[in-house]
Amino acid sequence: MDIKVKSSMAAAALAAIGASACCAGPLILLSLGIGGAWIGNLTALEPYRPIFVALVAAFMVMAWRRLYRAPACAPGDACAIPEVVVRQRTIFWVVLATVCLMAASPWFLPFFF
């Protein structure tokens, strides 16, 4: 996979973790049996959630552009092999679905807990 695509998807995943840290983080920690008063401090990230969500969107758009809009590869490059392209796109869509679930977790987790 192209290093720029990997870095875009990794950055999007980190931004999604930041976006869901305020709400999903304490829930996950409590369900694992980890507790304490310090967990309440994770809600301090709530004001920054829109910034993290915007970063998620920006990085995923960058990765999408690299996979679908990038100019044709030179013969012999990894991106010229059809199987590699299919694998990269599959990984992209799996990461996108995961990142979207993480970013949207504050809206749907209250329905479950």
N, C-alpha and C positions, 0 to 999 in steps of 0.2 A: 504494500500500500504506500502511496506517495506520502512522504514525510509531512508535507503541508496539510494533507487531508487528515493524517493521524493527529497532528498538533491541533487542528481546528476541532476535531471531535473530542479530543482530550480536554481542551479548554472549555468546550460546551458542557461536558460532563462535570467538570469542576464548578462551573458557574451554576449548573442545576443543583449541585450539592449545596452551594451557598444559598440558592433561592429556597431550598426546602429545609435548611438547617433550623430555621426559627420554629417550624411547626412539626415536621417529621422527625427531626433530631431528638427532641425530648421524648416523643412517643416511642421511638425505637429503643432509646436507652432505657426507658421505664419498662418496656415489655421484655427487655433482656435482664431485668432485675437490677439495673444500675440506677441508683437514685441519689438524691441529695439536693440541698438548696441551690447548688451551683447550676443545676439544670435550668432553673428559671432565668439565668443570665443569657441563655441561648435566644430568648425572645428579643434580646437587644438588637438582633440582626433584622428584625421585621421591617424597619424603615428602609433598609437597603435591598429588600426583595425585588422591587421593580427594576433596579439596576442590574441585579443578577439575571432576572428573566430576560431583559434586553440583551445582555451579554450572551445568554444561551441562544437566543434567536440569531444574533449577529454571527456567532461562531458556526452555527449549523448552516446558515446561508453560505458562509465561506466554504465549508466542506462540500455542500451541494454543488456550488459553482465549480469547484475543483473536479468533482466527479462527472458532472453532466455538461458543463459549459466549457471545459478546458479544451484548448486546441488539440488536434490529433497528435498522438505520440509518434516518435520516430520508430521505425522498425527495429526490433530487438529490445526495446524498452519493456519493462514489466507491464506497463499500462496498455501495451499493444496486444497483449494476450487476452482473448475473450474471457477465459475462465477467471483470470485475475480481476478483470473489470466487474464481472458478475459477483465475485466474492466481496470486492470492495463496496459495491452498491448494497449488497445484502447486509454487510456489517453496518453501513451507514444507516439503513432503515431501522435496524435493531437498536442501534445507539439512539437514534432520533426518538423512537417510541419510549425507550427507557428514560431519556432526558425529559420528554414531555410529561411522563407520569411523575417524575420527581419534581418538576417545576409546578405541576398542578396539584401536588399532594395537599397543600393547605386547604384547597377547596373541596376535595373529595374525601379526605381522611375523617373529618367529623361525622360523616354518614356511617362509618364503620365502627367508630369508638366513642 
